[in-house]
Amino acid sequence: MFRQTPIQKIDPRTVAEQNSNKTLEDATKGKRQSTVEPVLGTLTQFLGLRKVNIIGIAQANKVMHMSAVAYNVKKYLKFTKNNQRAVLC
């Protein structure tokens, strides 16, 4: 469910420079889509965040933060479990 990929710091400007037909906005959009949208997809598909039954932006912000915490904790637990297996072998 969760992919463990190394974090790559890619500057959108370098991507835009490498691809002459892409503008800076296109490169920024692509970077956002590759980092943010898989997380939101996981939250909606697997963690049940299809509808936020809250009134107000501040409370909806709290719900999103708690969902992000749950996502990160779940990913961290899987990461530590895999590292423990590697150490034991």
PDB file with SEQRES, HELIX, SHEET and CRYST1 records, atoms N, CA, C and O in Angstrom:
SEQRES   1 A   89  MET PHE ARG GLN THR PRO ILE GLN LYS ILE ASP PRO ARG          
SEQRES   2 A   89  THR VAL ALA GLU GLN ASN SER ASN LYS THR LEU GLU ASP          
SEQRES   3 A   89  ALA THR LYS GLY LYS ARG GLN SER THR VAL GLU PRO VAL          
SEQRES   4 A   89  LEU GLY THR LEU THR GLN PHE LEU GLY LEU ARG LYS VAL          
SEQRES   5 A   89  ASN ILE ILE GLY ILE ALA GLN ALA ASN LYS VAL MET HIS          
SEQRES   6 A   89  MET SER ALA VAL ALA TYR ASN VAL LYS LYS TYR LEU LYS          
SEQRES   7 A   89  PHE THR LYS ASN ASN GLN ARG ALA VAL LEU CYS                  
HELIX    1 AA1 PRO A   12  GLN A   18  1                                   7    
HELIX    2 AA2 LEU A   24  THR A   35  1                                  12    
HELIX    3 AA3 GLU A   37  GLN A   45  1                                   9    
HELIX    4 AA4 ILE A   57  LEU A   88  1                                  32    
CRYST1    1.000    1.000    1.000  90.00  90.00  90.00 P 1           1          
ATOM      1  N   MET A   1       0.832  -1.182   0.000  1.00  0.00           N  
ATOM      2  CA  MET A   1       0.000   0.000   0.000  1.00  0.00           C  
ATOM      3  C   MET A   1       0.876   1.244   0.000  1.00  0.00           C  
ATOM      4  O   MET A   1       0.622   2.168  -0.773  1.00  0.00           O  
ATOM      5  N   PHE A   2       1.900   1.291   0.847  1.00  0.00           N  
ATOM      6  CA  PHE A   2       2.765   2.461   0.924  1.00  0.00           C  
ATOM      7  C   PHE A   2       4.099   2.136   0.267  1.00  0.00           C  
ATOM      8  O   PHE A   2       4.730   1.127   0.582  1.00  0.00           O  
ATOM      9  N   ARG A   3       4.509   2.981  -0.627  1.00  0.00           N  
ATOM     10  CA  ARG A   3       5.786   2.776  -1.283  1.00  0.00           C  
ATOM     11  C   ARG A   3       6.875   3.462  -0.483  1.00  0.00           C  
ATOM     12  O   ARG A   3       6.685   4.576   0.005  1.00  0.00           O  
ATOM     13  N   GLN A   4       7.991   2.815  -0.347  1.00  0.00           N  
ATOM     14  CA  GLN A   4       9.133   3.438   0.297  1.00  0.00           C  
ATOM     15  C   GLN A   4      10.081   3.890  -0.797  1.00  0.00           C  
ATOM     16  O   GLN A   4      10.842   3.097  -1.351  1.00  0.00           O  
ATOM     17  N   THR A   5      10.022   5.151  -1.089  1.00  0.00           N  
ATOM     18  CA  THR A   5      10.889   5.699  -2.114  1.00  0.00           C  
ATOM     19  C   THR A   5      11.802   6.727  -1.471  1.00  0.00           C  
ATOM     20  O   THR A   5      11.389   7.425  -0.545  1.00  0.00           O  
ATOM     21  N   PRO A   6      13.000   6.830  -1.932  1.00  0.00           N  
ATOM     22  CA  PRO A   6      13.887   7.846  -1.371  1.00  0.00           C  
ATOM     23  C   PRO A   6      13.374   9.238  -1.715  1.00  0.00           C  
ATOM     24  O   PRO A   6      12.850   9.474  -2.804  1.00  0.00           O  
ATOM     25  N   ILE A   7      13.532  10.145  -0.773  1.00  0.00           N  
ATOM     26  CA  ILE A   7      13.081  11.512  -0.977  1.00  0.00           C  
ATOM     27  C   ILE A   7      14.073  12.215  -1.890  1.00  0.00           C  
ATOM     28  O   ILE A   7      15.269  12.287  -1.607  1.00  0.00           O  
ATOM     29  N   GLN A   8      13.549  12.723  -2.977  1.00  0.00           N  
ATOM     30  CA  GLN A   8      14.393  13.423  -3.928  1.00  0.00           C  
ATOM     31  C   GLN A   8      14.006  14.891  -3.922  1.00  0.00           C  
ATOM     32  O   GLN A   8      12.836  15.237  -4.082  1.00  0.00           O  
ATOM     33  N   LYS A   9      14.986  15.740  -3.738  1.00  0.00           N  
ATOM     34  CA  LYS A   9      14.728  17.165  -3.792  1.00  0.00           C  
ATOM     35  C   LYS A   9      14.983  17.626  -5.228  1.00  0.00           C  
ATOM     36  O   LYS A   9      16.125  17.733  -5.674  1.00  0.00           O  
ATOM     37  N   ILE A  10      13.907  17.889  -5.919  1.00  0.00           N  
ATOM     38  CA  ILE A  10      13.995  18.318  -7.303  1.00  0.00           C  
ATOM     39  C   ILE A  10      13.502  19.745  -7.379  1.00  0.00           C  
ATOM     40  O   ILE A  10      12.379  20.049  -6.978  1.00  0.00           O  
ATOM     41  N   ASP A  11      14.329  20.600  -7.883  1.00  0.00           N  
ATOM     42  CA  ASP A  11      13.947  21.991  -8.057  1.00  0.00           C  
ATOM     43  C   ASP A  11      13.145  22.108  -9.348  1.00  0.00           C  
ATOM     44  O   ASP A  11      13.619  21.700 -10.408  1.00  0.00           O  
ATOM     45  N   PRO A  12      11.925  22.666  -9.271  1.00  0.00           N  
ATOM     46  CA  PRO A  12      11.119  22.795 -10.492  1.00  0.00           C  
ATOM     47  C   PRO A  12      11.801  23.620 -11.569  1.00  0.00           C  
ATOM     48  O   PRO A  12      11.535  23.424 -12.755  1.00  0.00           O  
ATOM     49  N   ARG A  13      12.671  24.533 -11.182  1.00  0.00           N  
ATOM     50  CA  ARG A  13      13.360  25.354 -12.179  1.00  0.00           C  
ATOM     51  C   ARG A  13      14.306  24.514 -13.027  1.00  0.00           C  
ATOM     52  O   ARG A  13      14.428  24.734 -14.232  1.00  0.00           O  
ATOM     53  N   THR A  14      14.979  23.546 -12.392  1.00  0.00           N  
ATOM     54  CA  THR A  14      15.884  22.702 -13.173  1.00  0.00           C  
ATOM     55  C   THR A  14      15.104  21.809 -14.123  1.00  0.00           C  
ATOM     56  O   THR A  14      15.550  21.540 -15.239  1.00  0.00           O  
ATOM     57  N   VAL A  15      13.936  21.347 -13.680  1.00  0.00           N  
ATOM     58  CA  VAL A  15      13.095  20.540 -14.559  1.00  0.00           C  
ATOM     59  C   VAL A  15      12.632  21.372 -15.735  1.00  0.00           C  
ATOM     60  O   VAL A  15      12.622  20.902 -16.872  1.00  0.00           O  
ATOM     61  N   ALA A  16      12.241  22.629 -15.457  1.00  0.00           N  
ATOM     62  CA  ALA A  16      11.785  23.509 -16.530  1.00  0.00           C  
ATOM     63  C   ALA A  16      12.924  23.823 -17.498  1.00  0.00           C  
ATOM     64  O   ALA A  16      12.702  23.939 -18.703  1.00  0.00           O  
ATOM     65  N   GLU A  17      14.129  23.958 -16.979  1.00  0.00           N  
ATOM     66  CA  GLU A  17      15.266  24.235 -17.855  1.00  0.00           C  
ATOM     67  C   GLU A  17      15.613  23.025 -18.713  1.00  0.00           C  
ATOM     68  O   GLU A  17      15.997  23.174 -19.873  1.00  0.00           O  
ATOM     69  N   GLN A  18      15.479  21.828 -18.148  1.00  0.00           N  
ATOM     70  CA  GLN A  18      15.797  20.618 -18.896  1.00  0.00           C  
ATOM     71  C   GLN A  18      14.783  20.387 -20.011  1.00  0.00           C  
ATOM     72  O   GLN A  18      15.147  19.977 -21.113  1.00  0.00           O  
ATOM     73  N   ASN A  19      13.525  20.646 -19.726  1.00  0.00           N  
ATOM     74  CA  ASN A  19      12.471  20.486 -20.723  1.00  0.00           C  
ATOM     75  C   ASN A  19      12.102  21.868 -21.234  1.00  0.00           C  
ATOM     76  O   ASN A  19      11.369  22.601 -20.570  1.00  0.00           O  
ATOM     77  N   SER A  20      12.592  22.224 -22.383  1.00  0.00           N  
ATOM     78  CA  SER A  20      12.405  23.584 -22.884  1.00  0.00           C  
ATOM     79  C   SER A  20      10.945  23.889 -23.190  1.00  0.00           C  
ATOM     80  O   SER A  20      10.563  25.059 -23.212  1.00  0.00           O  
ATOM     81  N   ASN A  21      10.118  22.873 -23.427  1.00  0.00           N  
ATOM     82  CA  ASN A  21       8.724  23.134 -23.737  1.00  0.00           C  
ATOM     83  C   ASN A  21       7.865  23.274 -22.475  1.00  0.00           C  
ATOM     84  O   ASN A  21       6.697  23.652 -22.564  1.00  0.00           O  
ATOM     85  N   LYS A  22       8.427  22.977 -21.316  1.00  0.00           N  
ATOM     86  CA  LYS A  22       7.695  23.136 -20.067  1.00  0.00           C  
ATOM     87  C   LYS A  22       8.018  24.475 -19.435  1.00  0.00           C  
ATOM     88  O   LYS A  22       9.158  24.937 -19.461  1.00  0.00           O  
ATOM     89  N   THR A  23       7.009  25.078 -18.878  1.00  0.00           N  
ATOM     90  CA  THR A  23       7.234  26.319 -18.152  1.00  0.00           C  
ATOM     91  C   THR A  23       7.463  25.992 -16.684  1.00  0.00           C  
ATOM     92  O   THR A  23       7.322  24.842 -16.268  1.00  0.00           O  
ATOM     93  N   LEU A  24       7.812  26.989 -15.912  1.00  0.00           N  
ATOM     94  CA  LEU A  24       8.027  26.800 -14.474  1.00  0.00           C  
ATOM     95  C   LEU A  24       6.745  26.346 -13.795  1.00  0.00           C  
ATOM     96  O   LEU A  24       6.786  25.531 -12.873  1.00  0.00           O  
ATOM     97  N   GLU A  25       5.606  26.864 -14.242  1.00  0.00           N  
ATOM     98  CA  GLU A  25       4.327  26.487 -13.637  1.00  0.00           C  
ATOM     99  C   GLU A  25       4.009  25.019 -13.898  1.00  0.00           C  
ATOM    100  O   GLU A  25       3.491  24.324 -13.024  1.00  0.00           O  
ATOM    101  N   ASP A  26       4.325  24.549 -15.113  1.00  0.00           N  
ATOM    102  CA  ASP A  26       4.083  23.147 -15.428  1.00  0.00           C  
ATOM    103  C   ASP A  26       4.961  22.234 -14.583  1.00  0.00           C  
ATOM    104  O   ASP A  26       4.511  21.186 -14.119  1.00  0.00           O  
ATOM    105  N   ALA A  27       6.206  22.629 -14.386  1.00  0.00           N  
ATOM    106  CA  ALA A  27       7.117  21.826 -13.576  1.00  0.00           C  
ATOM    107  C   ALA A  27       6.669  21.805 -12.119  1.00  0.00           C  
ATOM    108  O   ALA A  27       6.747  20.769 -11.459  1.00  0.00           O  
ATOM    109  N   THR A  28       6.200  22.944 -11.616  1.00  0.00           N  
ATOM    110  CA  THR A  28       5.708  23.013 -10.239  1.00  0.00           C  
ATOM    111  C   THR A  28       4.462  22.160 -10.079  1.00  0.00           C  
ATOM    112  O   THR A  28       4.303  21.473  -9.070  1.00  0.00           O  
ATOM    113  N   LYS A  29       3.579  22.197 -11.065  1.00  0.00           N  
ATOM    114  CA  LYS A  29       2.362  21.389 -11.025  1.00  0.00           C  
ATOM    115  C   LYS A  29       2.715  19.905 -11.015  1.00  0.00           C  
ATOM    116  O   LYS A  29       2.123  19.131 -10.262  1.00  0.00           O  
ATOM    117  N   GLY A  30       3.665  19.508 -11.838  1.00  0.00           N  
ATOM    118  CA  GLY A  30       4.074  18.110 -11.875  1.00  0.00           C  
ATOM    119  C   GLY A  30       4.687  17.652 -10.568  1.00  0.00           C  
ATOM    120  O   GLY A  30       4.443  16.530 -10.124  1.00  0.00           O  
ATOM    121  N   LYS A  31       5.479  18.508  -9.951  1.00  0.00           N  
ATOM    122  CA  LYS A  31       6.093  18.176  -8.662  1.00  0.00           C  
ATOM    123  C   LYS A  31       5.021  18.014  -7.588  1.00  0.00           C  
ATOM    124  O   LYS A  31       5.092  17.098  -6.768  1.00  0.00           O  
ATOM    125  N   ARG A  32       4.029  18.903  -7.595  1.00  0.00           N  
ATOM    126  CA  ARG A  32       2.953  18.819  -6.613  1.00  0.00           C  
ATOM    127  C   ARG A  32       2.135  17.552  -6.828  1.00  0.00           C  
ATOM    128  O   ARG A  32       1.779  16.868  -5.868  1.00  0.00           O  
ATOM    129  N   GLN A  33       1.841  17.243  -8.071  1.00  0.00           N  
ATOM    130  CA  GLN A  33       1.048  16.061  -8.356  1.00  0.00           C  
ATOM    131  C   GLN A  33       1.759  14.790  -7.926  1.00  0.00           C  
ATOM    132  O   GLN A  33       1.115  13.833  -7.496  1.00  0.00           O  
ATOM    133  N   SER A  34       3.066  14.772  -8.037  1.00  0.00           N  
ATOM    134  CA  SER A  34       3.786  13.556  -7.677  1.00  0.00           C  
ATOM    135  C   SER A  34       3.997  13.419  -6.177  1.00  0.00           C  
ATOM    136  O   SER A  34       4.291  12.320  -5.706  1.00  0.00           O  
ATOM    137  N   THR A  35       3.859  14.499  -5.411  1.00  0.00           N  
ATOM    138  CA  THR A  35       4.090  14.405  -3.971  1.00  0.00           C  
ATOM    139  C   THR A  35       2.812  14.475  -3.152  1.00  0.00           C  
ATOM    140  O   THR A  35       2.672  13.733  -2.179  1.00  0.00           O  
ATOM    141  N   VAL A  36       1.886  15.332  -3.511  1.00  0.00           N  
ATOM    142  CA  VAL A  36       0.702  15.573  -2.683  1.00  0.00           C  
ATOM    143  C   VAL A  36      -0.449  14.653  -3.062  1.00  0.00           C  
ATOM    144  O   VAL A  36      -1.101  14.092  -2.181  1.00  0.00           O  
ATOM    145  N   GLU A  37      -0.708  14.491  -4.329  1.00  0.00           N  
ATOM    146  CA  GLU A  37      -1.900  13.768  -4.742  1.00  0.00           C  
ATOM    147  C   GLU A  37      -1.904  12.287  -4.387  1.00  0.00           C  
ATOM    148  O   GLU A  37      -2.981  11.757  -4.114  1.00  0.00           O  
ATOM    149  N   PRO A  38      -0.763  11.573  -4.371  1.00  0.00           N  
ATOM    150  CA  PRO A  38      -0.819  10.190  -3.885  1.00  0.00           C  
ATOM    151  C   PRO A  38      -1.229  10.097  -2.415  1.00  0.00           C  
ATOM    152  O   PRO A  38      -1.901   9.148  -2.012  1.00  0.00           O  
ATOM    153  N   VAL A  39      -0.825  11.076  -1.625  1.00  0.00           N  
ATOM    154  CA  VAL A  39      -1.210  11.083  -0.212  1.00  0.00           C  
ATOM    155  C   VAL A  39      -2.705  11.306  -0.081  1.00  0.00           C  
ATOM    156  O   VAL A  39      -3.376  10.602   0.674  1.00  0.00           O  
ATOM    157  N   LEU A  40      -3.235  12.284  -0.816  1.00  0.00           N  
ATOM    158  CA  LEU A  40      -4.672  12.537  -0.756  1.00  0.00           C  
ATOM    159  C   LEU A  40      -5.464  11.350  -1.287  1.00  0.00           C  
ATOM    160  O   LEU A  40      -6.534  11.039  -0.763  1.00  0.00           O  
ATOM    161  N   GLY A  41      -4.961  10.692  -2.307  1.00  0.00           N  
ATOM    162  CA  GLY A  41      -5.623   9.502  -2.820  1.00  0.00           C  
ATOM    163  C   GLY A  41      -5.652   8.389  -1.797  1.00  0.00           C  
ATOM    164  O   GLY A  41      -6.662   7.699  -1.659  1.00  0.00           O  
ATOM    165  N   THR A  42      -4.561   8.203  -1.079  1.00  0.00           N  
ATOM    166  CA  THR A  42      -4.514   7.182  -0.032  1.00  0.00           C  
ATOM    167  C   THR A  42      -5.479   7.518   1.084  1.00  0.00           C  
ATOM    168  O   THR A  42      -6.166   6.634   1.597  1.00  0.00           O  
ATOM    169  N   LEU A  43      -5.542   8.790   1.471  1.00  0.00           N  
ATOM    170  CA  LEU A  43      -6.459   9.191   2.532  1.00  0.00           C  
ATOM    171  C   LEU A  43      -7.910   8.949   2.136  1.00  0.00           C  
ATOM    172  O   LEU A  43      -8.704   8.490   2.958  1.00  0.00           O  
ATOM    173  N   THR A  44      -8.264   9.247   0.902  1.00  0.00           N  
ATOM    174  CA  THR A  44      -9.659   9.073   0.499  1.00  0.00           C  
ATOM    175  C   THR A  44      -9.993   7.617   0.228  1.00  0.00           C  
ATOM    176  O   THR A  44     -11.086   7.165   0.571  1.00  0.00           O  
ATOM    177  N   GLN A  45      -9.075   6.871  -0.380  1.00  0.00           N  
ATOM    178  CA  GLN A  45      -9.387   5.502  -0.781  1.00  0.00           C  
ATOM    179  C   GLN A  45      -9.295   4.507   0.374  1.00  0.00           C  
ATOM    180  O   GLN A  45     -10.149   3.631   0.507  1.00  0.00           O  
ATOM    181  N   PHE A  46      -8.264   4.636   1.210  1.00  0.00           N  
ATOM    182  CA  PHE A  46      -7.991   3.601   2.203  1.00  0.00           C  
ATOM    183  C   PHE A  46      -8.236   4.027   3.641  1.00  0.00           C  
ATOM    184  O   PHE A  46      -8.488   3.173   4.491  1.00  0.00           O  
ATOM    185  N   LEU A  47      -8.170   5.306   3.939  1.00  0.00           N  
ATOM    186  CA  LEU A  47      -8.337   5.752   5.321  1.00  0.00           C  
ATOM    187  C   LEU A  47      -9.691   6.406   5.579  1.00  0.00           C  
ATOM    188  O   LEU A  47      -9.910   6.954   6.659  1.00  0.00           O  
ATOM    189  N   GLY A  48     -10.589   6.359   4.624  1.00  0.00           N  
ATOM    190  CA  GLY A  48     -11.971   6.778   4.848  1.00  0.00           C  
ATOM    191  C   GLY A  48     -12.191   8.274   4.942  1.00  0.00           C  
ATOM    192  O   GLY A  48     -13.090   8.709   5.663  1.00  0.00           O  
ATOM    193  N   LEU A  49     -11.423   9.058   4.259  1.00  0.00           N  
ATOM    194  CA  LEU A  49     -11.599  10.506   4.331  1.00  0.00           C  
ATOM    195  C   LEU A  49     -12.338  11.007   3.087  1.00  0.00           C  
ATOM    196  O   LEU A  49     -11.893  11.943   2.422  1.00  0.00           O  
ATOM    197  N   ARG A  50     -13.458  10.378   2.788  1.00  0.00           N  
ATOM    198  CA  ARG A  50     -14.222  10.787   1.612  1.00  0.00           C  
ATOM    199  C   ARG A  50     -15.055  12.029   1.898  1.00  0.00           C  
ATOM    200  O   ARG A  50     -15.251  12.858   1.010  1.00  0.00           O  
ATOM    201  N   LYS A  51     -15.535  12.164   3.096  1.00  0.00           N  
ATOM    202  CA  LYS A  51     -16.387  13.292   3.433  1.00  0.00           C  
ATOM    203  C   LYS A  51     -15.989  13.814   4.804  1.00  0.00           C  
ATOM    204  O   LYS A  51     -15.770  13.034   5.731  1.00  0.00           O  
ATOM    205  N   VAL A  52     -15.898  15.117   4.934  1.00  0.00           N  
ATOM    206  CA  VAL A  52     -15.573  15.736   6.213  1.00  0.00           C  
ATOM    207  C   VAL A  52     -16.865  16.330   6.763  1.00  0.00           C  
ATOM    208  O   VAL A  52     -17.369  17.324   6.240  1.00  0.00           O  
ATOM    209  N   ASN A  53     -17.394  15.726   7.809  1.00  0.00           N  
ATOM    210  CA  ASN A  53     -18.655  16.169   8.399  1.00  0.00           C  
ATOM    211  C   ASN A  53     -18.406  17.205   9.483  1.00  0.00           C  
ATOM    212  O   ASN A  53     -18.766  17.009  10.644  1.00  0.00           O  
ATOM    213  N   ILE A  54     -17.796  18.292   9.093  1.00  0.00           N  
ATOM    214  CA  ILE A  54     -17.418  19.348  10.024  1.00  0.00           C  
ATOM    215  C   ILE A  54     -17.859  20.670   9.411  1.00  0.00           C  
ATOM    216  O   ILE A  54     -17.836  20.841   8.193  1.00  0.00           O  
ATOM    217  N   ILE A  55     -18.262  21.604  10.271  1.00  0.00           N  
ATOM    218  CA  ILE A  55     -18.613  22.942   9.813  1.00  0.00           C  
ATOM    219  C   ILE A  55     -17.472  23.881  10.160  1.00  0.00           C  
ATOM    220  O   ILE A  55     -17.069  23.973  11.320  1.00  0.00           O  
ATOM    221  N   GLY A  56     -16.957  24.571   9.173  1.00  0.00           N  
ATOM    222  CA  GLY A  56     -15.915  25.554   9.403  1.00  0.00           C  
ATOM    223  C   GLY A  56     -14.570  25.112   8.874  1.00  0.00           C  
ATOM    224  O   GLY A  56     -14.223  23.931   8.896  1.00  0.00           O  
ATOM    225  N   ILE A  57     -13.832  26.079   8.402  1.00  0.00           N  
ATOM    226  CA  ILE A  57     -12.519  25.788   7.821  1.00  0.00           C  
ATOM    227  C   ILE A  57     -11.530  25.368   8.897  1.00  0.00           C  
ATOM    228  O   ILE A  57     -10.719  24.469   8.675  1.00  0.00           O  
ATOM    229  N   ALA A  58     -11.589  26.008  10.058  1.00  0.00           N  
ATOM    230  CA  ALA A  58     -10.641  25.686  11.129  1.00  0.00           C  
ATOM    231  C   ALA A  58     -10.805  24.236  11.583  1.00  0.00           C  
ATOM    232  O   ALA A  58      -9.816  23.540  11.810  1.00  0.00           O  
ATOM    233  N   GLN A  59     -12.046  23.781  11.714  1.00  0.00           N  
ATOM    234  CA  GLN A  59     -12.266  22.397  12.132  1.00  0.00           C  
ATOM    235  C   GLN A  59     -11.912  21.408  11.028  1.00  0.00           C  
ATOM    236  O   GLN A  59     -11.401  20.323  11.304  1.00  0.00           O  
ATOM    237  N   ALA A  60     -12.182  21.779   9.782  1.00  0.00           N  
ATOM    238  CA  ALA A  60     -11.791  20.911   8.673  1.00  0.00           C  
ATOM    239  C   ALA A  60     -10.270  20.816   8.590  1.00  0.00           C  
ATOM    240  O   ALA A  60      -9.729  19.772   8.227  1.00  0.00           O  
ATOM    241  N   ASN A  61      -9.585  21.905   8.924  1.00  0.00           N  
ATOM    242  CA  ASN A  61      -8.122  21.899   8.955  1.00  0.00           C  
ATOM    243  C   ASN A  61      -7.620  20.916  10.011  1.00  0.00           C  
ATOM    244  O   ASN A  61      -6.635  20.212   9.785  1.00  0.00           O  
ATOM    245  N   LYS A  62      -8.288  20.865  11.154  1.00  0.00           N  
ATOM    246  CA  LYS A  62      -7.914  19.913  12.207  1.00  0.00           C  
ATOM    247  C   LYS A  62      -8.085  18.474  11.719  1.00  0.00           C  
ATOM    248  O   LYS A  62      -7.244  17.616  11.989  1.00  0.00           O  
ATOM    249  N   VAL A  63      -9.167  18.219  11.005  1.00  0.00           N  
ATOM    250  CA  VAL A  63      -9.415  16.877  10.488  1.00  0.00           C  
ATOM    251  C   VAL A  63      -8.317  16.478   9.500  1.00  0.00           C  
ATOM    252  O   VAL A  63      -7.832  15.347   9.529  1.00  0.00           O  
ATOM    253  N   MET A  64      -7.931  17.405   8.634  1.00  0.00           N  
ATOM    254  CA  MET A  64      -6.874  17.105   7.665  1.00  0.00           C  
ATOM    255  C   MET A  64      -5.542  16.870   8.362  1.00  0.00           C  
ATOM    256  O   MET A  64      -4.786  15.983   7.966  1.00  0.00           O  
ATOM    257  N   HIS A  65      -5.245  17.655   9.395  1.00  0.00           N  
ATOM    258  CA  HIS A  65      -3.998  17.443  10.133  1.00  0.00           C  
ATOM    259  C   HIS A  65      -3.991  16.080  10.824  1.00  0.00           C  
ATOM    260  O   HIS A  65      -2.975  15.386  10.805  1.00  0.00           O  
ATOM    261  N   MET A  66      -5.103  15.694  11.428  1.00  0.00           N  
ATOM    262  CA  MET A  66      -5.158  14.396  12.091  1.00  0.00           C  
ATOM    263  C   MET A  66      -5.059  13.257  11.079  1.00  0.00           C  
ATOM    264  O   MET A  66      -4.459  12.221  11.366  1.00  0.00           O  
ATOM    265  N   SER A  67      -5.638  13.444   9.908  1.00  0.00           N  
ATOM    266  CA  SER A  67      -5.515  12.430   8.856  1.00  0.00           C  
ATOM    267  C   SER A  67      -4.067  12.307   8.396  1.00  0.00           C  
ATOM    268  O   SER A  67      -3.569  11.205   8.162  1.00  0.00           O  
ATOM    269  N   ALA A  68      -3.400  13.444   8.269  1.00  0.00           N  
ATOM    270  CA  ALA A  68      -1.995  13.423   7.871  1.00  0.00           C  
ATOM    271  C   ALA A  68      -1.141  12.745   8.941  1.00  0.00           C  
ATOM    272  O   ALA A  68      -0.208  12.009   8.617  1.00  0.00           O  
ATOM    273  N   VAL A  69      -1.452  12.988  10.202  1.00  0.00           N  
ATOM    274  CA  VAL A  69      -0.721  12.328  11.294  1.00  0.00           C  
ATOM    275  C   VAL A  69      -0.931  10.817  11.220  1.00  0.00           C  
ATOM    276  O   VAL A  69       0.020  10.048  11.367  1.00  0.00           O  
ATOM    277  N   ALA A  70      -2.175  10.392  10.994  1.00  0.00           N  
ATOM    278  CA  ALA A  70      -2.463   8.958  10.892  1.00  0.00           C  
ATOM    279  C   ALA A  70      -1.713   8.340   9.721  1.00  0.00           C  
ATOM    280  O   ALA A  70      -1.171   7.241   9.841  1.00  0.00           O  
ATOM    281  N   TYR A  71      -1.677   9.030   8.603  1.00  0.00           N  
ATOM    282  CA  TYR A  71      -0.954   8.548   7.416  1.00  0.00           C  
ATOM    283  C   TYR A  71       0.531   8.404   7.724  1.00  0.00           C  
ATOM    284  O   TYR A  71       1.143   7.390   7.389  1.00  0.00           O  
ATOM    285  N   ASN A  72       1.111   9.422   8.364  1.00  0.00           N  
ATOM    286  CA  ASN A  72       2.549   9.397   8.659  1.00  0.00           C  
ATOM    287  C   ASN A  72       2.897   8.334   9.691  1.00  0.00           C  
ATOM    288  O   ASN A  72       3.926   7.669   9.569  1.00  0.00           O  
ATOM    289  N   VAL A  73       2.048   8.161  10.713  1.00  0.00           N  
ATOM    290  CA  VAL A  73       2.316   7.143  11.731  1.00  0.00           C  
ATOM    291  C   VAL A  73       2.255   5.752  11.113  1.00  0.00           C  
ATOM    292  O   VAL A  73       3.090   4.896  11.406  1.00  0.00           O  
ATOM    293  N   LYS A  74       1.258   5.534  10.255  1.00  0.00           N  
ATOM    294  CA  LYS A  74       1.129   4.233   9.602  1.00  0.00           C  
ATOM    295  C   LYS A  74       2.342   3.942   8.721  1.00  0.00           C  
ATOM    296  O   LYS A  74       2.860   2.826   8.712  1.00  0.00           O  
ATOM    297  N   LYS A  75       2.781   4.946   7.991  1.00  0.00           N  
ATOM    298  CA  LYS A  75       3.954   4.777   7.139  1.00  0.00           C  
ATOM    299  C   LYS A  75       5.214   4.564   7.983  1.00  0.00           C  
ATOM    300  O   LYS A  75       6.065   3.752   7.619  1.00  0.00           O  
ATOM    301  N   TYR A  76       5.346   5.275   9.092  1.00  0.00           N  
ATOM    302  CA  TYR A  76       6.506   5.130   9.971  1.00  0.00           C  
ATOM    303  C   TYR A  76       6.553   3.739  10.596  1.00  0.00           C  
ATOM    304  O   TYR A  76       7.620   3.130  10.676  1.00  0.00           O  
ATOM    305  N   LEU A  77       5.401   3.234  11.040  1.00  0.00           N  
ATOM    306  CA  LEU A  77       5.377   1.906  11.645  1.00  0.00           C  
ATOM    307  C   LEU A  77       5.791   0.832  10.642  1.00  0.00           C  
ATOM    308  O   LEU A  77       6.503  -0.111  10.988  1.00  0.00           O  
ATOM    309  N   LYS A  78       5.344   0.984   9.412  1.00  0.00           N  
ATOM    310  CA  LYS A  78       5.746   0.030   8.388  1.00  0.00           C  
ATOM    311  C   LYS A  78       7.242   0.138   8.106  1.00  0.00           C  
ATOM    312  O   LYS A  78       7.914  -0.872   7.896  1.00  0.00           O  
ATOM    313  N   PHE A  79       7.760   1.360   8.104  1.00  0.00           N  
ATOM    314  CA  PHE A  79       9.183   1.587   7.863  1.00  0.00           C  
ATOM    315  C   PHE A  79      10.023   0.964   8.972  1.00  0.00           C  
ATOM    316  O   PHE A  79      11.020   0.303   8.681  1.00  0.00           O  
ATOM    317  N   THR A  80       9.648   1.157  10.234  1.00  0.00           N  
ATOM    318  CA  THR A  80      10.430   0.596  11.338  1.00  0.00           C  
ATOM    319  C   THR A  80      10.342  -0.918  11.361  1.00  0.00           C  
ATOM    320  O   THR A  80      11.315  -1.588  11.707  1.00  0.00           O  
ATOM    321  N   LYS A  81       9.180  -1.473  10.996  1.00  0.00           N  
ATOM    322  CA  LYS A  81       9.045  -2.933  10.964  1.00  0.00           C  
ATOM    323  C   LYS A  81       9.978  -3.529   9.917  1.00  0.00           C  
ATOM    324  O   LYS A  81      10.605  -4.559  10.162  1.00  0.00           O  
ATOM    325  N   ASN A  82      10.075  -2.891   8.757  1.00  0.00           N  
ATOM    326  CA  ASN A  82      10.964  -3.392   7.713  1.00  0.00           C  
ATOM    327  C   ASN A  82      12.427  -3.243   8.112  1.00  0.00           C  
ATOM    328  O   ASN A  82      13.239  -4.108   7.783  1.00  0.00           O  
ATOM    329  N   ASN A  83      12.780  -2.180   8.805  1.00  0.00           N  
ATOM    330  CA  ASN A  83      14.164  -1.990   9.244  1.00  0.00           C  
ATOM    331  C   ASN A  83      14.549  -2.992  10.317  1.00  0.00           C  
ATOM    332  O   ASN A  83      15.693  -3.445  10.349  1.00  0.00           O  
ATOM    333  N   GLN A  84      13.622  -3.350  11.197  1.00  0.00           N  
ATOM    334  CA  GLN A  84      13.929  -4.327  12.234  1.00  0.00           C  
ATOM    335  C   GLN A  84      14.213  -5.687  11.599  1.00  0.00           C  
ATOM    336  O   GLN A  84      15.095  -6.414  12.058  1.00  0.00           O  
ATOM    337  N   ARG A  85      13.470  -6.035  10.546  1.00  0.00           N  
ATOM    338  CA  ARG A  85      13.707  -7.294   9.857  1.00  0.00           C  
ATOM    339  C   ARG A  85      15.089  -7.324   9.227  1.00  0.00           C  
ATOM    340  O   ARG A  85      15.758  -8.357   9.235  1.00  0.00           O  
ATOM    341  N   ALA A  86      15.514  -6.201   8.685  1.00  0.00           N  
ATOM    342  CA  ALA A  86      16.822  -6.129   8.044  1.00  0.00           C  
ATOM    343  C   ALA A  86      17.941  -6.261   9.076  1.00  0.00           C  
ATOM    344  O   ALA A  86      18.980  -6.854   8.788  1.00  0.00           O  
ATOM    345  N   VAL A  87      17.738  -5.714  10.275  1.00  0.00           N  
ATOM    346  CA  VAL A  87      18.746  -5.782  11.323  1.00  0.00           C  
ATOM    347  C   VAL A  87      18.848  -7.194  11.868  1.00  0.00           C  
ATOM    348  O   VAL A  87      19.942  -7.665  12.181  1.00  0.00           O  
ATOM    349  N   LEU A  88      17.705  -7.879  11.986  1.00  0.00           N  
ATOM    350  CA  LEU A  88      17.697  -9.215  12.569  1.00  0.00           C  
ATOM    351  C   LEU A  88      18.307 -10.266  11.637  1.00  0.00           C  
ATOM    352  O   LEU A  88      18.827 -11.277  12.108  1.00  0.00           O  
ATOM    353  N   CYS A  89      18.250 -10.043  10.354  1.00  0.00           N  
ATOM    354  CA  CYS A  89      18.746 -11.044   9.399  1.00  0.00           C  
ATOM    355  C   CYS A  89      20.231 -11.113   9.348  1.00  0.00           C  
ATOM    356  O   CYS A  89      20.786 -11.909   8.591  1.00  0.00           O  
TER     357      CYS A  89                                                      
END                                                                             
